Amino acid sequence: MRSTDIKIRTDAALEAKAQKTLSELGLDMTTAINIFLTQVVQQQAIPFRMNNTHQKGIQFGGWQNKIKIHPGFDEPLDEFKEYV
């Protein structure tokens, strides 16, 4: 098998923590990355669940265009603004 070099950029603190964790698991960074890439090829996907924890805005999913807001929805707020 012919090998190649891959150059990546990452945060230095993240790399140090990853090196420590991998060492505790008996792995080095090269082996861990090769395991990851092998799983990507075998599964034809990222081999773990990914969540967008930085989602912005409301996601309606299947309810898109099915939720209607009554035209008078803001009326109580308008009355409150007049009061203040």
A tleap script that builds the chain and sets N, CA, C and O, in Angstrom:
source leaprc.protein.ff14SB
mol = sequence {
  NMET ARG SER THR ASP ILE LYS ILE ARG THR
  ASP ALA ALA LEU GLU ALA LYS ALA GLN LYS
  THR LEU SER GLU LEU GLY LEU ASP MET THR
  THR ALA ILE ASN ILE PHE LEU THR GLN VAL
  VAL GLN GLN GLN ALA ILE PRO PHE ARG MET
  ASN ASN THR HIE GLN LYS GLY ILE GLN PHE
  GLY GLY TRP GLN ASN LYS ILE LYS ILE HIE
  PRO GLY PHE ASP GLU PRO LEU ASP GLU PHE
  LYS GLU TYR CVAL
}
set mol.1.N position { 0.847 -1.175 0.000 }
set mol.1.CA position { 0.000 0.000 0.000 }
set mol.1.C position { 0.892 1.238 0.000 }
set mol.1.O position { 1.824 1.353 0.796 }
set mol.2.N position { 0.588 2.145 -0.898 }
set mol.2.CA position { 1.334 3.401 -0.980 }
set mol.2.C position { 0.766 4.371 0.051 }
set mol.2.O position { -0.453 4.484 0.181 }
set mol.3.N position { 1.604 5.052 0.763 }
set mol.3.CA position { 1.109 6.002 1.766 }
set mol.3.C position { 1.269 7.425 1.253 }
set mol.3.O position { 2.041 7.706 0.337 }
set mol.4.N position { 0.502 8.312 1.886 }
set mol.4.CA position { 0.543 9.730 1.543 }
set mol.4.C position { 0.498 10.539 2.823 }
set mol.4.O position { 0.094 10.035 3.871 }
set mol.5.N position { 0.906 11.769 2.740 }
set mol.5.CA position { 0.855 12.661 3.898 }
set mol.5.C position { -0.381 13.533 3.791 }
set mol.5.O position { -0.745 13.984 2.705 }
set mol.6.N position { -1.029 13.768 4.932 }
set mol.6.CA position { -2.164 14.680 5.023 }
set mol.6.C position { -1.779 15.757 6.022 }
set mol.6.O position { -1.352 15.464 7.139 }
set mol.7.N position { -1.933 16.997 5.610 }
set mol.7.CA position { -1.607 18.117 6.500 }
set mol.7.C position { -2.924 18.753 6.934 }
set mol.7.O position { -3.736 19.136 6.092 }
set mol.8.N position { -3.138 18.866 8.238 }
set mol.8.CA position { -4.347 19.497 8.751 }
set mol.8.C position { -3.969 20.587 9.749 }
set mol.8.O position { -2.881 20.583 10.325 }
set mol.9.N position { -4.898 21.516 9.933 }
set mol.9.CA position { -4.723 22.554 10.951 }
set mol.9.C position { -5.749 22.305 12.049 }
set mol.9.O position { -6.913 22.005 11.782 }
set mol.10.N position { -5.295 22.435 13.276 }
set mol.10.CA position { -6.201 22.308 14.410 }
set mol.10.C position { -5.652 23.128 15.568 }
set mol.10.O position { -4.487 23.524 15.576 }
set mol.11.N position { -6.500 23.367 16.526 }
set mol.11.CA position { -6.112 24.107 17.722 }
set mol.11.C position { -5.068 23.310 18.504 }
set mol.11.O position { -5.218 22.101 18.685 }
set mol.12.N position { -4.030 23.968 18.960 }
set mol.12.CA position { -2.939 23.293 19.669 }
set mol.12.C position { -3.425 22.602 20.946 }
set mol.12.O position { -2.988 21.496 21.263 }
set mol.13.N position { -4.329 23.259 21.671 }
set mol.13.CA position { -4.841 22.652 22.908 }
set mol.13.C position { -5.665 21.402 22.592 }
set mol.13.O position { -5.588 20.402 23.306 }
set mol.14.N position { -6.450 21.469 21.520 }
set mol.14.CA position { -7.241 20.301 21.112 }
set mol.14.C position { -6.329 19.144 20.728 }
set mol.14.O position { -6.577 17.998 21.103 }
set mol.15.N position { -5.277 19.447 19.981 }
set mol.15.CA position { -4.342 18.394 19.592 }
set mol.15.C position { -3.709 17.741 20.820 }
set mol.15.O position { -3.613 16.516 20.888 }
set mol.16.N position { -3.282 18.542 21.780 }
set mol.16.CA position { -2.651 18.002 22.987 }
set mol.16.C position { -3.618 17.102 23.754 }
set mol.16.O position { -3.236 16.025 24.213 }
set mol.17.N position { -4.871 17.544 23.891 }
set mol.17.CA position { -5.872 16.734 24.604 }
set mol.17.C position { -6.162 15.442 23.846 }
set mol.17.O position { -6.310 14.378 24.448 }
set mol.18.N position { -6.241 15.545 22.529 }
set mol.18.CA position { -6.498 14.351 21.718 }
set mol.18.C position { -5.325 13.374 21.830 }
set mol.18.O position { -5.532 12.169 21.971 }
set mol.19.N position { -4.096 13.891 21.768 }
set mol.19.CA position { -2.909 13.036 21.894 }
set mol.19.C position { -2.929 12.288 23.227 }
set mol.19.O position { -2.632 11.094 23.287 }
set mol.20.N position { -3.279 13.001 24.284 }
set mol.20.CA position { -3.317 12.381 25.620 }
set mol.20.C position { -4.378 11.287 25.668 }
set mol.20.O position { -4.113 10.183 26.144 }
set mol.21.N position { -5.570 11.590 25.179 }
set mol.21.CA position { -6.660 10.610 25.193 }
set mol.21.C position { -6.306 9.396 24.342 }
set mol.21.O position { -6.495 8.255 24.764 }
set mol.22.N position { -5.796 9.650 23.148 }
set mol.22.CA position { -5.436 8.538 22.262 }
set mol.22.C position { -4.332 7.682 22.873 }
set mol.22.O position { -4.366 6.457 22.762 }
set mol.23.N position { -3.359 8.315 23.513 }
set mol.23.CA position { -2.288 7.578 24.179 }
set mol.23.C position { -2.853 6.655 25.259 }
set mol.23.O position { -2.422 5.511 25.405 }
set mol.24.N position { -3.825 7.174 26.013 }
set mol.24.CA position { -4.463 6.356 27.046 }
set mol.24.C position { -5.219 5.169 26.444 }
set mol.24.O position { -5.408 4.145 27.101 }
set mol.25.N position { -5.647 5.317 25.192 }
set mol.25.CA position { -6.340 4.230 24.490 }
set mol.25.C position { -5.365 3.316 23.750 }
set mol.25.O position { -5.769 2.333 23.129 }
set mol.26.N position { -4.076 3.652 23.824 }
set mol.26.CA position { -3.060 2.847 23.153 }
set mol.26.C position { -2.941 3.145 21.670 }
set mol.26.O position { -2.473 2.302 20.904 }
set mol.27.N position { -3.356 4.326 21.257 }
set mol.27.CA position { -3.314 4.718 19.850 }
set mol.27.C position { -2.456 5.955 19.659 }
set mol.27.O position { -2.261 6.745 20.582 }
set mol.28.N position { -1.948 6.109 18.449 }
set mol.28.CA position { -1.323 7.374 18.094 }
set mol.28.C position { -2.261 8.115 17.147 }
set mol.28.O position { -3.262 7.559 16.694 }
set mol.29.N position { -1.935 9.371 16.849 }
set mol.29.CA position { -2.805 10.205 16.027 }
set mol.29.C position { -2.979 9.615 14.626 }
set mol.29.O position { -4.087 9.613 14.089 }
set mol.30.N position { -1.900 9.118 14.037 }
set mol.30.CA position { -1.983 8.552 12.686 }
set mol.30.C position { -2.936 7.368 12.647 }
set mol.30.O position { -3.760 7.270 11.737 }
set mol.31.N position { -2.839 6.476 13.609 }
set mol.31.CA position { -3.718 5.309 13.649 }
set mol.31.C position { -5.168 5.736 13.836 }
set mol.31.O position { -6.064 5.208 13.177 }
set mol.32.N position { -5.399 6.689 14.730 }
set mol.32.CA position { -6.769 7.157 14.983 }
set mol.32.C position { -7.373 7.775 13.726 }
set mol.32.O position { -8.532 7.515 13.402 }
set mol.33.N position { -6.602 8.584 13.022 }
set mol.33.CA position { -7.106 9.213 11.796 }
set mol.33.C position { -7.352 8.161 10.723 }
set mol.33.O position { -8.332 8.256 9.985 }
set mol.34.N position { -6.484 7.162 10.623 }
set mol.34.CA position { -6.694 6.088 9.655 }
set mol.34.C position { -7.947 5.270 9.991 }
set mol.34.O position { -8.663 4.842 9.086 }
set mol.35.N position { -8.214 5.054 11.266 }
set mol.35.CA position { -9.449 4.374 11.670 }
set mol.35.C position { -10.654 5.197 11.239 }
set mol.35.O position { -11.611 4.661 10.681 }
set mol.36.N position { -10.605 6.499 11.499 }
set mol.36.CA position { -11.692 7.392 11.111 }
set mol.36.C position { -11.929 7.340 9.601 }
set mol.36.O position { -13.064 7.168 9.157 }
set mol.37.N position { -10.862 7.487 8.810 }
set mol.37.CA position { -11.006 7.503 7.357 }
set mol.37.C position { -11.511 6.160 6.824 }
set mol.37.O position { -12.300 6.129 5.879 }
set mol.38.N position { -11.070 5.066 7.413 }
set mol.38.CA position { -11.561 3.739 7.008 }
set mol.38.C position { -13.057 3.630 7.245 }
set mol.38.O position { -13.782 3.101 6.403 }
set mol.39.N position { -13.525 4.124 8.386 }
set mol.39.CA position { -14.954 4.086 8.700 }
set mol.39.C position { -15.756 4.990 7.768 }
set mol.39.O position { -16.873 4.640 7.385 }
set mol.40.N position { -15.212 6.136 7.400 }
set mol.40.CA position { -15.885 7.026 6.444 }
set mol.40.C position { -16.111 6.278 5.131 }
set mol.40.O position { -17.200 6.334 4.561 }
set mol.41.N position { -15.085 5.584 4.656 }
set mol.41.CA position { -15.190 4.851 3.392 }
set mol.41.C position { -16.173 3.691 3.527 }
set mol.41.O position { -17.026 3.507 2.659 }
set mol.42.N position { -16.068 2.911 4.596 }
set mol.42.CA position { -16.946 1.750 4.772 }
set mol.42.C position { -18.408 2.142 4.929 }
set mol.42.O position { -19.289 1.499 4.358 }
set mol.43.N position { -18.672 3.192 5.697 }
set mol.43.CA position { -20.052 3.595 5.979 }
set mol.43.C position { -20.588 4.607 4.971 }
set mol.43.O position { -21.786 4.886 4.943 }
set mol.44.N position { -19.703 5.151 4.149 }
set mol.44.CA position { -20.073 6.203 3.205 }
set mol.44.C position { -20.752 7.362 3.928 }
set mol.44.O position { -21.707 7.953 3.424 }
set mol.45.N position { -20.244 7.674 5.114 }
set mol.45.CA position { -20.795 8.726 5.965 }
set mol.45.C position { -19.800 9.022 7.071 }
set mol.45.O position { -18.833 8.287 7.268 }
set mol.46.N position { -20.049 10.112 7.793 }
set mol.46.CA position { -19.281 10.384 9.007 }
set mol.46.C position { -19.678 9.298 10.016 }
set mol.46.O position { -20.871 9.072 10.217 }
set mol.47.N position { -18.734 8.633 10.645 }
set mol.47.CA position { -19.060 7.468 11.477 }
set mol.47.C position { -19.548 7.781 12.901 }
set mol.47.O position { -19.372 6.972 13.812 }
set mol.48.N position { -20.139 8.916 13.079 }
set mol.48.CA position { -20.742 9.250 14.361 }
set mol.48.C position { -21.834 10.269 14.120 }
set mol.48.O position { -21.865 10.929 13.082 }
set mol.49.N position { -22.724 10.392 15.079 }
set mol.49.CA position { -23.838 11.327 14.955 }
set mol.49.C position { -23.324 12.754 15.115 }
set mol.49.O position { -22.522 13.040 16.004 }
set mol.50.N position { -23.788 13.632 14.258 }
set mol.50.CA position { -23.390 15.031 14.333 }
set mol.50.C position { -24.629 15.870 14.595 }
set mol.50.O position { -25.646 15.717 13.919 }
set mol.51.N position { -24.543 16.753 15.575 }
set mol.51.CA position { -25.634 17.663 15.903 }
set mol.51.C position { -25.163 19.091 15.737 }
set mol.51.O position { -24.016 19.421 16.039 }
set mol.52.N position { -26.051 19.928 15.258 }
set mol.52.CA position { -25.736 21.341 15.137 }
set mol.52.C position { -26.185 22.023 16.426 }
set mol.52.O position { -27.345 22.410 16.565 }
set mol.53.N position { -25.263 22.163 17.352 }
set mol.53.CA position { -25.612 22.761 18.641 }
set mol.53.C position { -25.634 24.278 18.573 }
set mol.53.O position { -26.035 24.940 19.530 }
set mol.54.N position { -25.210 24.825 17.454 }
set mol.54.CA position { -25.189 26.277 17.300 }
set mol.54.C position { -26.294 26.739 16.358 }
set mol.54.O position { -26.155 27.751 15.670 }
set mol.55.N position { -27.386 25.990 16.333 }
set mol.55.CA position { -28.498 26.333 15.463 }
set mol.55.C position { -29.073 27.681 15.839 }
set mol.55.O position { -29.220 28.001 17.019 }
set mol.56.N position { -29.394 28.467 14.830 }
set mol.56.CA position { -29.997 29.764 15.079 }
set mol.56.C position { -31.371 29.775 14.443 }
set mol.56.O position { -31.587 29.183 13.385 }
set mol.57.N position { -32.282 30.442 15.089 }
set mol.57.CA position { -33.622 30.555 14.530 }
set mol.57.C position { -34.469 29.348 14.879 }
set mol.57.O position { -33.991 28.372 15.457 }
set mol.58.N position { -35.720 29.437 14.519 }
set mol.58.CA position { -36.677 28.376 14.800 }
set mol.58.C position { -36.693 27.417 13.623 }
set mol.58.O position { -36.759 27.842 12.470 }
set mol.59.N position { -36.633 26.133 13.911 }
set mol.59.CA position { -36.716 25.118 12.879 }
set mol.59.C position { -38.082 24.454 12.980 }
set mol.59.O position { -38.403 23.825 13.988 }
set mol.60.N position { -38.880 24.595 11.935 }
set mol.60.CA position { -40.229 24.042 11.966 }
set mol.60.C position { -40.299 22.616 11.433 }
set mol.60.O position { -41.277 21.917 11.702 }
set mol.61.N position { -39.310 22.170 10.699 }
set mol.61.CA position { -39.315 20.821 10.162 }
set mol.61.C position { -40.548 20.573 9.310 }
set mol.61.O position { -40.842 21.349 8.401 }
set mol.62.N position { -41.272 19.495 9.596 }
set mol.62.CA position { -42.452 19.134 8.829 }
set mol.62.C position { -43.614 20.088 9.015 }
set mol.62.O position { -44.614 19.977 8.306 }
set mol.63.N position { -43.512 21.019 9.946 }
set mol.63.CA position { -44.603 21.962 10.195 }
set mol.63.C position { -44.450 23.239 9.370 }
set mol.63.O position { -45.280 24.144 9.463 }
set mol.64.N position { -43.396 23.311 8.567 }
set mol.64.CA position { -43.171 24.499 7.737 }
set mol.64.C position { -44.411 24.805 6.897 }
set mol.64.O position { -44.957 23.921 6.236 }
set mol.65.N position { -44.840 26.040 6.929 }
set mol.65.CA position { -46.015 26.531 6.189 }
set mol.65.C position { -47.338 25.931 6.667 }
set mol.65.O position { -48.363 26.100 6.007 }
set mol.66.N position { -47.328 25.244 7.786 }
set mol.66.CA position { -48.567 24.668 8.322 }
set mol.66.C position { -49.013 25.402 9.582 }
set mol.66.O position { -50.142 25.220 10.037 }
set mol.67.N position { -48.145 26.220 10.142 }
set mol.67.CA position { -48.471 26.973 11.341 }
set mol.67.C position { -48.887 28.371 10.921 }
set mol.67.O position { -48.135 29.071 10.242 }
set mol.68.N position { -50.049 28.766 11.312 }
set mol.68.CA position { -50.562 30.095 10.968 }
set mol.68.C position { -50.679 30.909 12.255 }
set mol.68.O position { -51.131 30.407 13.284 }
set mol.69.N position { -50.266 32.169 12.177 }
set mol.69.CA position { -50.386 33.064 13.323 }
set mol.69.C position { -51.567 33.985 13.060 }
set mol.69.O position { -51.664 34.610 12.004 }
set mol.70.N position { -52.446 34.056 14.022 }
set mol.70.CA position { -53.650 34.879 13.900 }
set mol.70.C position { -53.244 36.337 13.685 }
set mol.70.O position { -52.308 36.813 14.328 }
set mol.71.N position { -53.937 37.058 12.784 }
set mol.71.CA position { -53.573 38.454 12.515 }
set mol.71.C position { -53.567 39.338 13.761 }
set mol.71.O position { -52.812 40.308 13.814 }
set mol.72.N position { -54.387 39.027 14.759 }
set mol.72.CA position { -54.442 39.839 15.968 }
set mol.72.C position { -53.486 39.388 17.053 }
set mol.72.O position { -53.614 39.805 18.204 }
set mol.73.N position { -52.525 38.538 16.702 }
set mol.73.CA position { -51.604 37.974 17.690 }
set mol.73.C position { -50.870 39.049 18.486 }
set mol.73.O position { -50.680 38.891 19.692 }
set mol.74.N position { -50.457 40.133 17.844 }
set mol.74.CA position { -49.672 41.184 18.509 }
set mol.74.C position { -50.528 42.236 19.211 }
set mol.74.O position { -49.984 43.134 19.854 }
set mol.75.N position { -51.841 42.148 19.103 }
set mol.75.CA position { -52.686 43.191 19.691 }
set mol.75.C position { -52.451 43.386 21.182 }
set mol.75.O position { -52.323 44.528 21.622 }
set mol.76.N position { -52.388 42.310 21.988 }
set mol.76.CA position { -52.127 42.540 23.428 }
set mol.76.C position { -50.795 43.252 23.664 }
set mol.76.O position { -50.688 44.074 24.574 }
set mol.77.N position { -49.782 42.945 22.856 }
set mol.77.CA position { -48.484 43.597 22.993 }
set mol.77.C position { -48.592 45.078 22.639 }
set mol.77.O position { -48.002 45.928 23.307 }
set mol.78.N position { -49.344 45.377 21.593 }
set mol.78.CA position { -49.547 46.773 21.207 }
set mol.78.C position { -50.228 47.548 22.337 }
set mol.78.O position { -49.860 48.686 22.630 }
set mol.79.N position { -51.226 46.918 22.968 }
set mol.79.CA position { -51.910 47.565 24.087 }
set mol.79.C position { -50.945 47.811 25.247 }
set mol.79.O position { -51.002 48.850 25.906 }
set mol.80.N position { -50.054 46.837 25.490 }
set mol.80.CA position { -49.075 46.969 26.573 }
set mol.80.C position { -48.118 48.128 26.267 }
set mol.80.O position { -47.779 48.907 27.158 }
set mol.81.N position { -47.689 48.238 25.017 }
set mol.81.CA position { -46.785 49.326 24.629 }
set mol.81.C position { -47.428 50.679 24.879 }
set mol.81.O position { -46.760 51.611 25.327 }
set mol.82.N position { -48.723 50.795 24.593 }
set mol.82.CA position { -49.443 52.048 24.839 }
set mol.82.C position { -49.492 52.329 26.323 }
set mol.82.O position { -49.387 53.486 26.728 }
set mol.83.N position { -49.651 51.296 27.155 }
set mol.83.CA position { -49.730 51.450 28.598 }
set mol.83.C position { -48.407 51.969 29.162 }
set mol.83.O position { -48.399 52.804 30.066 }
set mol.84.N position { -47.301 51.476 28.630 }
set mol.84.CA position { -45.979 51.858 29.112 }
set mol.84.C position { -45.649 53.178 28.533 }
set mol.84.O position { -44.573 53.716 28.795 }
savepdb mol mol.pdb
quit
